[in-house]
Amino acid sequence: MTNLQEAKLAREAEICYATLALVTDYDCWHPDHDSVTVDLIISNLMQNAATAQRTIAEAVGRTSGARTCACKDALATAIITQPALVPAQTKRDLAPIIGKYMQ
C-alpha cells in the first residue's frame, strides 16, 4: 500500500512524481466504521475513480512549458562512475535515462 519503490525509481528516471491516494473504507483502523459492506466500498471506489480522473485532468491541464523542477536533473550529481568506464552496451540500454550524462 506504499509507493516508496515507485517514487525512488521515478526520481532515478528524472520523472516528476506525485501520489494520489483515495480511501475506499476505514474499517481496518477507525472504531466507528465496523460494518463496511461491499456496496459501500464499491460506491466509494467509483467516487474515487471520478475524483482521480478530475484531479489528473486538472494537473495535466496545469502542466506545460519547460520543466523547472529539481527532478529534471536528479542524476546530475548521482552518477559517480566515470562515463569512460561504463560499458557501451550499458550506455545503450540506459540511454533514455542516463544518456545526457554519458557524453
Buried (B, 14 or more C-beta within 10 A) or exposed (E): EEEEEEBEEBBBBBBEEEEEEEEBBEBEEEEEEEEBEEEBEEEBEEEBEEEEEEEEEEEEEEEEEEEEEEBEEBBEEEEEEEEEEBEEEEBEEBEEBBEEBBE
